[in-house]
């Protein structure tokens, strides 16, 4: 097969960048509303007894969601569905969608019932330390049962997202998470604080019910778009369908392949529940890690998840047509762009994590000590940001090649390695939550390196020189940014001490300063991805402006 022209390669990369730009803007909205949701939780509940129990109750169905729904299901469903959509009739693709939705209702619905029954055992497995605090274990069990139906709703939502992404529709499914955040916090506050005293619902219970209702809204938000593209729903039990079998074959190893980060978070939760902080005792470590990881979700979603959502349909088509040269270029250019955005983001989170957390969360029940500990965990998580995000590029590439085993094996090794590192750093070096976050980062970077090496061998090359050159230039631009920002934040701290005023000054001065310095240096160093990203974002902003004017 003749190699594609450079113009075709650039067109393919530009298409991925434009699609990722759409998803990035939507995810930015999602992450910002998610931070608003966390601000409400921090102000109302702080970092302690109730919020620890709520986190675990939410994390159990959320973990299962990442394993079965947004992780494995999407990775297995999108390549298969894309092939049916491109190479077969629309009706056959629609039937495959109905089959998958029916399986979700049957199997995930049954899992929700079993999970609710065995919630005490699940809580004991994930957070044995909760039994040491009177009432904390029982509260976590109750909240787990309240929020478990969220799993079914978000699984159906993930399947709808896959259908729309395969149809080259990225905006609506990406904004579904924003609907979840707004609905969950709004109705949670209504049920927990306004109506709660009258209907016998505690504040933290109300937030739990808000999560379930938010999951329902996340699904309903996508239904009109599905119908517009001719994808309705009716029950279909023809489970001997070859397309469904193909999804199952990819999904089983993909369940493990997508599990590394979330399983590592579960391991860290187990360790954190047993950490006795010198100031807070058993209340605090679980919450600090969760708040820190929430901040990680912003750059991870913008630069990792967005490209993963955009690249999977694209590389699936390249693989189906046998165009491996286009496949290689798409993956390498996407990985280069991810490096461009995540390396400076890591530096920024390390330097400015404390003022960012202080400005957003501190107040009410969230005290100065909570800010310090959360910032410490965030700086250690940030070390591995490029690894987290790049993995979300490399895993879909393997799935598009119908190879779910390689990510599965790497994931299994990652989970085992994280357990060893966490045990070593917490037990031997007594690093507490910093050791847990640092362990996760080390494993993420290691896993990413292994995936890159395996994919490079599989494809006979992956523009390694190009990526190495891009990394060195991005690192140089990040260093150019880091030194002035570090000096500025140190000066502000000396002048104003630890105060809200200092935090907001840091955000107002250091973030624009850092962004200007980095992109200025990146332009001087001729990093091509800067232009690609800028044009993609500009196009989406112009389209958004035109839509607003038309309304």
C-alpha positions as CSV (number, residue, x, y, z in Angstrom):
1,X,0.0,0.0,0.0
2,X,1.5,3.4,-0.9
3,X,2.4,5.7,1.9
4,X,0.0,8.6,2.3
5,X,1.0,12.1,1.3
6,X,2.3,14.5,4.0
7,X,-0.8,16.6,3.3
8,X,-3.0,13.6,4.2
9,X,-1.0,13.0,7.3
10,X,-1.3,16.6,8.4
11,X,-5.0,16.5,7.6
12,X,-5.5,13.4,9.8
13,X,-3.5,15.0,12.7
14,X,-5.3,18.3,12.3
15,X,-8.7,16.4,12.4
16,X,-7.7,14.7,15.6
17,X,-6.5,18.0,17.0
18,X,-9.8,19.7,16.1
19,X,-11.8,16.9,17.7
20,X,-9.6,17.0,20.8
21,X,-10.1,20.8,20.9
22,X,-13.8,20.3,21.0
23,X,-13.5,17.7,23.8
24,X,-10.9,19.8,25.6
25,X,-13.3,22.8,25.8
26,X,-16.1,20.5,27.0
27,X,-13.9,18.8,29.5
28,X,-12.6,22.2,30.7
29,X,-16.3,23.0,31.5
30,X,-16.7,19.6,33.2
31,X,-13.5,20.0,35.3
32,X,-14.4,23.5,36.3
33,X,-17.9,22.5,37.4
34,X,-16.3,19.5,39.1
35,X,-14.0,21.9,41.0
36,X,-17.1,23.9,42.0
37,X,-18.6,20.7,43.2
38,X,-15.5,19.9,45.3
39,X,-15.5,23.5,46.6
40,X,-19.0,23.0,47.9
41,X,-18.0,19.7,49.5
42,X,-14.9,21.2,51.1
43,X,-16.8,24.1,52.5
44,X,-19.7,22.0,53.9
45,X,-17.8,18.9,55.0
46,X,-14.0,19.7,55.1
47,X,-11.7,16.7,55.2
48,X,-12.8,14.2,57.8
49,X,-15.3,11.8,59.1
50,X,-18.4,12.5,56.8
51,X,-16.4,13.3,53.6
52,X,-14.2,10.2,54.0
53,X,-17.3,8.0,54.2
54,X,-18.9,9.8,51.2
55,X,-15.7,9.5,49.1
56,X,-15.6,5.7,49.7
57,X,-19.3,5.4,49.0
58,X,-18.8,7.2,45.7
59,X,-15.5,5.6,44.8
60,X,-16.8,2.0,44.8
61,X,-19.3,2.5,41.9
62,X,-17.0,5.1,40.4
63,X,-14.1,2.6,40.3
64,X,-16.3,-0.1,38.8
65,X,-17.5,2.5,36.2
66,X,-13.9,3.1,35.1
67,X,-13.3,-0.6,34.9
68,X,-16.4,-1.7,33.1
69,X,-18.0,1.4,31.6
70,X,-16.0,4.4,30.5
71,X,-12.8,2.3,30.4
72,X,-13.2,-1.2,29.1
73,X,-16.6,-0.8,27.4
74,X,-15.6,2.3,25.5
75,X,-12.2,0.8,24.5
76,X,-13.9,-2.4,23.2
77,X,-17.1,-0.9,21.8
78,X,-15.8,2.1,19.8
79,X,-13.4,0.2,17.4
80,X,-16.0,-2.5,16.7
81,X,-18.9,0.0,16.3
82,X,-16.8,2.3,14.1
83,X,-16.1,-0.7,11.8
84,X,-19.8,-1.5,11.6
85,X,-20.7,2.1,11.0
86,X,-18.1,2.6,8.2
87,X,-18.2,-0.8,6.4
88,X,-21.7,-2.0,7.0
89,X,-25.2,-0.6,6.9
90,X,-26.4,2.0,9.5
91,X,-29.1,-0.5,10.6
92,X,-26.5,-3.1,11.5
93,X,-24.6,-0.6,13.6
94,X,-27.8,0.5,15.3
95,X,-28.6,-3.1,16.1
96,X,-25.2,-3.6,17.7
97,X,-25.8,-0.5,19.8
98,X,-29.1,-1.9,21.0
99,X,-27.5,-5.3,21.8
100,X,-24.8,-3.6,23.9
101,X,-27.3,-1.5,25.8
102,X,-29.4,-4.6,26.5
103,X,-26.4,-6.4,27.9
104,X,-25.6,-3.4,30.1
105,X,-29.1,-3.3,31.5
106,X,-29.0,-7.1,32.3
107,X,-25.4,-7.5,33.6
108,X,-24.6,-4.1,35.1
109,X,-28.1,-4.0,36.7
110,X,-27.4,-7.4,38.3
111,X,-24.0,-6.2,39.5
112,X,-25.6,-3.1,41.1
113,X,-28.0,-5.3,43.1
114,X,-25.1,-7.6,44.2
115,X,-22.9,-4.6,45.0
116,X,-25.6,-3.1,47.2
117,X,-26.0,-6.4,49.1
118,X,-22.3,-6.9,49.7
119,X,-21.5,-3.2,50.4
120,X,-20.2,-4.0,53.9
121,X,-17.6,-6.4,52.5
122,X,-16.5,-4.0,49.8
123,X,-16.1,-1.2,52.3
124,X,-14.1,-3.4,54.7
125,X,-11.9,-4.5,51.7
126,X,-11.2,-0.9,50.6
127,X,-10.9,0.9,53.9
128,X,-10.4,-1.4,56.9
129,X,-9.2,1.6,58.9
130,X,-12.8,3.0,59.0
131,X,-13.8,0.4,61.6
132,X,-11.5,2.2,64.1
133,X,-13.8,5.3,64.1
134,X,-17.2,4.7,65.6
135,X,-20.0,5.0,63.0
136,X,-17.7,5.8,60.1
137,X,-17.8,2.2,58.7
138,X,-21.6,2.1,58.9
139,X,-22.0,5.5,57.2
140,X,-19.7,4.4,54.4
141,X,-21.8,1.3,53.8
142,X,-25.0,3.3,53.7
143,X,-23.6,5.8,51.3
144,X,-22.3,3.1,49.1
145,X,-25.7,1.6,48.8
146,X,-27.2,5.0,48.1
147,X,-24.8,5.7,45.2
148,X,-24.4,2.2,43.6
149,X,-27.2,2.8,41.0
150,X,-25.0,5.5,39.6
151,X,-23.0,2.7,38.0
152,X,-25.8,1.5,35.7
153,X,-26.7,5.1,34.6
154,X,-23.1,6.0,33.8
155,X,-22.5,2.7,32.0
156,X,-25.4,3.5,29.6
157,X,-24.1,7.0,29.3
158,X,-20.6,5.7,28.3
159,X,-22.2,3.5,25.6
160,X,-24.1,6.5,24.3
161,X,-20.8,8.5,24.3
162,X,-19.1,5.7,22.3
163,X,-21.9,5.8,19.6
164,X,-21.7,9.6,19.3
165,X,-17.9,9.6,19.2
166,X,-17.9,7.0,16.4
167,X,-20.3,9.3,14.5
168,X,-17.7,12.1,14.9
169,X,-19.8,13.9,17.4
170,X,-17.7,14.9,20.4
171,X,-19.2,18.0,22.0
172,X,-22.4,16.7,23.4
173,X,-21.0,13.5,25.1
174,X,-18.1,15.5,26.5
175,X,-20.4,18.1,28.0
176,X,-22.5,15.3,29.7
177,X,-20.1,15.4,32.6
178,X,-20.8,19.1,33.1
179,X,-24.5,18.2,33.4
180,X,-23.6,15.6,36.0
181,X,-21.6,18.0,38.1
182,X,-24.3,20.8,38.0
183,X,-27.2,18.4,38.7
184,X,-25.4,16.4,41.4
185,X,-24.4,19.4,43.4
186,X,-27.6,21.4,42.9
187,X,-30.0,18.6,43.8
188,X,-27.6,17.3,46.5
189,X,-27.7,20.7,48.2
190,X,-31.5,20.8,47.8
191,X,-32.1,17.3,49.2
192,X,-29.4,17.5,51.9
193,X,-29.7,21.0,53.3
194,X,-33.1,22.5,52.2
195,X,-35.5,19.5,52.1
196,X,-33.4,17.2,54.3
197,X,-34.5,18.4,57.7
198,X,-38.1,17.9,56.6
199,X,-37.8,14.5,54.9
200,X,-35.3,12.9,57.2
201,X,-32.2,13.0,54.9
202,X,-28.9,14.1,56.3
203,X,-26.7,16.6,54.4
204,X,-24.2,13.9,53.3
205,X,-27.0,11.6,52.3
206,X,-28.5,14.3,50.2
207,X,-25.2,14.7,48.3
208,X,-25.2,11.0,47.7
209,X,-28.7,11.0,46.2
210,X,-27.5,14.0,44.1
211,X,-24.8,11.8,42.6
212,X,-27.5,9.3,41.3
213,X,-29.7,12.0,39.9
214,X,-26.6,13.6,38.2
215,X,-25.9,10.2,36.6
216,X,-29.4,10.1,35.2
217,X,-29.0,13.6,33.7
218,X,-25.7,12.6,32.2
219,X,-27.5,9.9,30.2
220,X,-30.6,12.0,29.3
221,X,-28.4,14.8,28.0
222,X,-27.2,12.6,25.1
223,X,-30.5,11.0,24.1
224,X,-31.7,13.7,21.7
225,X,-28.3,13.5,19.8
226,X,-28.6,9.7,19.6
227,X,-32.1,10.0,18.1
228,X,-31.0,12.7,15.7
229,X,-28.4,10.3,14.3
230,X,-30.9,7.5,14.1
231,X,-29.9,5.5,17.2
232,X,-33.0,4.7,19.3
233,X,-33.3,1.9,21.7
234,X,-35.2,-1.3,22.1
235,X,-34.4,-4.6,23.9
236,X,-32.5,-7.1,21.8
237,X,-31.5,-10.5,23.3
238,X,-29.7,-11.9,20.2
239,X,-26.5,-12.4,22.1
240,X,-24.9,-14.6,19.6
241,X,-24.3,-11.6,17.3
242,X,-20.6,-11.7,16.0
243,X,-20.1,-8.0,16.7
244,X,-21.1,-8.5,20.4
245,X,-18.7,-11.4,20.6
246,X,-15.9,-9.2,19.2
247,X,-16.7,-6.6,21.9
248,X,-16.6,-9.2,24.6
249,X,-13.2,-10.6,23.4
250,X,-11.7,-7.1,23.5
251,X,-13.5,-6.1,26.7
252,X,-12.4,-8.9,29.0
253,X,-8.6,-8.0,28.8
254,X,-9.5,-4.3,28.5
255,X,-11.2,-4.4,31.9
256,X,-7.8,-5.1,33.4
257,X,-6.0,-2.9,30.9
258,X,-8.0,0.2,31.9
259,X,-7.8,-0.6,35.6
260,X,-4.3,0.5,36.6
261,X,-4.9,4.1,37.8
262,X,-8.2,3.3,39.5
263,X,-6.9,0.1,41.1
264,X,-3.9,2.0,42.3
265,X,-6.2,4.6,43.8
266,X,-8.0,1.8,45.6
267,X,-4.7,0.5,47.0
268,X,-3.8,4.0,48.1
269,X,-7.2,4.4,49.8
270,X,-6.5,1.2,51.7
271,X,-3.1,2.5,52.8
272,X,-4.5,6.0,53.5
273,X,-7.3,4.7,55.7
274,X,-4.7,3.2,58.0
275,X,-2.4,6.2,58.2
276,X,-2.5,8.0,61.5
277,X,-1.7,11.7,60.8
278,X,0.1,13.4,63.7
279,X,-2.4,16.3,63.6
280,X,-5.7,14.7,62.4
281,X,-5.3,11.1,63.3
282,X,-7.3,8.8,61.0
283,X,-9.5,11.6,59.7
284,X,-8.0,13.4,56.7
285,X,-5.6,11.3,54.6
286,X,-8.3,9.7,52.4
287,X,-9.8,13.1,51.8
288,X,-6.5,14.9,51.1
289,X,-5.6,12.3,48.4
290,X,-9.0,12.6,46.8
291,X,-8.9,16.4,46.7
292,X,-5.4,16.3,45.2
293,X,-6.4,13.8,42.5
294,X,-9.4,15.9,41.7
295,X,-6.9,18.7,40.6
296,X,-5.0,16.2,38.6
297,X,-8.2,15.5,36.7
298,X,-8.2,19.0,35.1
299,X,-5.0,18.7,33.0
300,X,-5.5,14.9,32.7
301,X,-9.0,15.4,31.2
302,X,-8.0,18.3,29.0
303,X,-4.9,16.8,27.5
304,X,-5.2,13.0,28.0
305,X,-8.9,12.1,27.9
306,X,-9.7,14.6,25.1
307,X,-7.1,13.1,22.8
308,X,-8.0,9.6,23.8
309,X,-11.6,10.2,22.8
310,X,-10.6,11.8,19.5
311,X,-7.9,9.4,18.6
312,X,-9.8,6.1,19.0
313,X,-12.2,6.4,16.1
314,X,-9.5,7.8,14.0
315,X,-6.9,5.1,14.5
316,X,-9.6,2.5,14.4
317,X,-10.4,3.6,10.8
318,X,-6.7,3.6,9.9
319,X,-6.2,0.1,11.3
320,X,-9.3,-1.2,9.5
321,X,-8.1,0.2,6.2
322,X,-4.5,-1.1,6.8
323,X,-3.0,2.4,6.7
324,X,-0.3,1.9,9.3
325,X,1.7,4.9,8.3
326,X,-1.2,7.2,9.0
327,X,-1.8,5.2,12.2
328,X,1.8,5.9,13.3
329,X,1.7,9.6,12.5
330,X,-1.6,10.1,14.3
331,X,-0.4,8.4,17.5
332,X,3.0,10.1,17.5
333,X,1.6,13.6,16.8
334,X,-1.1,13.2,19.5
335,X,1.6,12.0,22.0
336,X,3.7,15.0,21.1
337,X,0.9,17.4,21.7
338,X,0.1,15.7,25.0
339,X,3.7,16.1,26.1
340,X,3.5,19.8,25.1
341,X,0.6,20.4,27.5
342,X,1.3,18.0,30.4
343,X,5.0,18.7,31.2
344,X,4.4,22.4,31.9
345,X,1.2,21.6,33.7
346,X,3.2,19.3,36.0
347,X,5.6,22.1,36.7
348,X,2.8,24.5,37.4
349,X,1.0,22.2,39.8
350,X,4.2,21.6,41.7
351,X,5.0,25.3,42.0
352,X,1.5,26.6,42.5
353,X,-0.4,23.7,44.0
354,X,-0.6,25.3,47.5
355,X,-2.0,28.7,46.4
356,X,-4.4,27.1,44.0
357,X,-5.8,24.8,46.6
358,X,-5.9,27.5,49.2
359,X,-7.7,29.9,46.9
360,X,-10.3,27.3,45.9
361,X,-10.9,25.1,48.9
362,X,-9.7,26.8,52.0
363,X,-12.4,28.1,54.3
364,X,-15.3,26.7,56.3
365,X,-14.4,23.2,57.4
366,X,-11.3,23.1,55.1
367,X,-8.4,24.5,57.2
368,X,-4.8,25.6,56.4
369,X,-3.4,22.3,57.4
370,X,-5.8,20.6,54.9
371,X,-4.4,22.9,52.2
372,X,-0.8,22.0,53.1
373,X,-1.4,18.3,53.0
374,X,-3.5,18.3,49.9
375,X,-0.8,20.4,48.1
376,X,1.9,17.9,49.2
377,X,-0.1,15.0,47.7
378,X,-0.8,17.1,44.5
379,X,2.9,17.8,43.9
380,X,3.7,14.1,44.1
381,X,0.8,13.2,41.8
382,X,1.9,15.9,39.3
383,X,5.2,14.1,38.8
384,X,3.4,11.4,36.8
385,X,1.0,13.6,34.8
386,X,2.7,13.0,31.5
387,X,2.6,9.2,32.2
388,X,-1.1,9.2,33.0
389,X,-2.0,11.2,29.9
390,X,0.2,9.4,27.5
391,X,-1.2,6.1,28.6
392,X,-4.6,7.3,27.5
393,X,-3.1,7.8,24.0
394,X,-1.2,4.5,23.8
395,X,-4.0,2.2,25.2
396,X,-6.5,3.1,22.5
397,X,-3.9,2.5,19.8
398,X,-3.5,-1.1,21.0
399,X,-7.3,-1.5,21.1
400,X,-7.6,-0.2,17.6
401,X,-5.2,-3.0,16.6
402,X,-7.5,-5.5,18.3
403,X,-4.7,-6.1,20.9
404,X,-6.2,-5.6,24.4
405,X,-3.7,-8.1,26.0
406,X,-0.7,-5.8,26.0
407,X,-2.4,-3.0,28.0
408,X,-3.8,-5.7,30.3
409,X,-0.4,-7.2,31.1
410,X,1.2,-3.7,31.7
411,X,-1.8,-2.8,33.9
412,X,-1.4,-6.0,36.0
413,X,2.3,-5.3,36.5
414,X,1.5,-1.6,37.3
415,X,-0.9,-2.6,40.1
416,X,1.6,-5.0,41.6
417,X,4.4,-2.5,41.4
418,X,2.3,0.2,43.0
419,X,1.5,-2.0,45.9
420,X,5.2,-2.7,46.4
421,X,6.2,1.0,46.1
422,X,3.4,2.2,48.3
423,X,4.3,-0.4,51.0
424,X,8.0,0.6,50.8
425,X,7.6,4.4,50.7
426,X,4.9,4.5,53.5
427,X,6.3,1.8,55.8
428,X,10.0,2.1,55.4
429,X,10.4,5.8,54.6
430,X,7.3,7.0,56.5
431,X,6.3,9.4,53.7
432,X,2.5,9.1,54.4
433,X,0.2,10.4,51.7
434,X,3.2,11.8,49.8
435,X,4.6,8.3,49.4
436,X,1.2,7.0,48.1
437,X,0.9,9.7,45.5
438,X,4.6,9.4,44.5
439,X,4.2,5.7,44.1
440,X,1.3,6.2,41.7
441,X,3.3,8.6,39.6
442,X,6.3,6.3,39.4
443,X,4.1,3.5,38.2
444,X,2.3,5.7,35.7
445,X,5.6,6.8,34.1
446,X,7.0,3.3,34.0
447,X,3.8,1.8,32.5
448,X,3.7,4.5,29.8
449,X,7.3,3.8,28.9
450,X,6.6,0.1,28.5
451,X,3.5,0.7,26.4
452,X,5.5,3.1,24.1
453,X,8.2,0.5,23.6
454,X,5.8,-2.3,22.8
455,X,3.7,-0.1,20.4
456,X,6.9,1.0,18.7
457,X,8.0,-2.6,18.2
458,X,4.5,-3.5,16.9
459,X,4.4,-0.8,14.4
460,X,8.0,-0.9,13.3
461,X,8.7,2.6,14.6
462,X,6.8,5.4,16.3
463,X,8.8,8.5,15.4
464,X,10.9,8.1,18.5
465,X,13.4,10.8,17.5
466,X,10.6,13.2,16.9
467,X,9.1,12.6,20.3
468,X,12.5,12.8,22.0
469,X,13.2,16.1,20.4
470,X,9.8,17.4,21.3
471,X,10.2,16.3,24.9
472,X,13.6,18.0,25.2
473,X,12.2,21.3,23.7
474,X,9.1,21.2,25.9
475,X,11.3,20.5,29.0
476,X,13.5,23.5,28.1
477,X,10.5,25.7,27.7
478,X,9.1,24.5,31.0
479,X,12.4,25.3,32.7
480,X,12.3,28.8,31.2
481,X,8.8,29.2,32.8
482,X,9.6,27.6,36.1
483,X,12.5,29.8,37.3
484,X,10.7,33.2,37.1
485,X,7.4,31.7,38.5
486,X,9.3,30.2,41.4
487,X,10.9,33.5,42.2
488,X,7.6,35.3,41.9
489,X,5.7,33.0,44.2
490,X,8.5,33.1,46.7
491,X,8.4,36.9,46.7
492,X,4.6,37.0,47.2
493,X,4.9,34.5,50.1
494,X,7.5,36.7,51.8
495,X,5.4,39.8,51.4
496,X,2.0,38.5,52.3
497,X,2.6,35.2,54.2
498,X,0.1,32.4,54.1
499,X,-3.2,34.2,53.4
500,X,-6.0,34.2,51.0
501,X,-4.6,37.4,49.6
502,X,-1.3,35.8,48.8
503,X,-3.1,32.8,47.2
504,X,-5.2,35.0,44.8
505,X,-2.1,37.1,44.0
506,X,-0.3,34.0,43.0
507,X,-3.1,32.9,40.7
508,X,-3.5,36.4,39.2
509,X,0.2,36.9,38.6
510,X,2.0,33.6,38.3
511,X,-0.4,31.7,36.0
512,X,-0.5,34.3,33.2
513,X,3.2,34.9,33.7
514,X,4.0,31.2,33.4
515,X,1.7,30.6,30.4
516,X,3.2,33.6,28.5
517,X,6.8,32.5,29.2
518,X,6.1,28.9,28.3
519,X,4.3,29.5,25.0
520,X,6.8,32.3,24.1
521,X,9.7,29.9,24.7
522,X,7.9,27.1,22.8
523,X,7.4,29.4,19.8
524,X,11.1,30.4,19.8
525,X,12.0,26.7,20.0
526,X,9.8,26.0,17.0
527,X,7.6,23.4,18.6
528,X,5.0,22.8,15.9
529,X,2.3,21.5,18.2
530,X,1.9,25.0,19.6
531,X,0.5,26.2,16.3
532,X,-1.8,23.1,16.0
533,X,-3.2,23.5,19.4
534,X,-3.7,27.3,19.1
535,X,-5.5,26.9,15.7
536,X,-7.7,24.1,17.0
537,X,-8.8,26.1,20.1
538,X,-9.3,29.2,18.0
539,X,-11.6,27.4,15.6
540,X,-13.7,26.1,18.4
541,X,-13.9,29.5,20.1
542,X,-14.9,31.1,16.8
543,X,-17.6,28.5,16.3
544,X,-18.9,29.0,19.8
545,X,-19.0,32.8,19.3
546,X,-20.9,32.4,16.0
547,X,-23.5,30.1,17.8
548,X,-23.9,32.6,20.5
549,X,-24.5,35.4,18.0
550,X,-27.0,33.3,16.0
551,X,-29.0,32.7,19.1
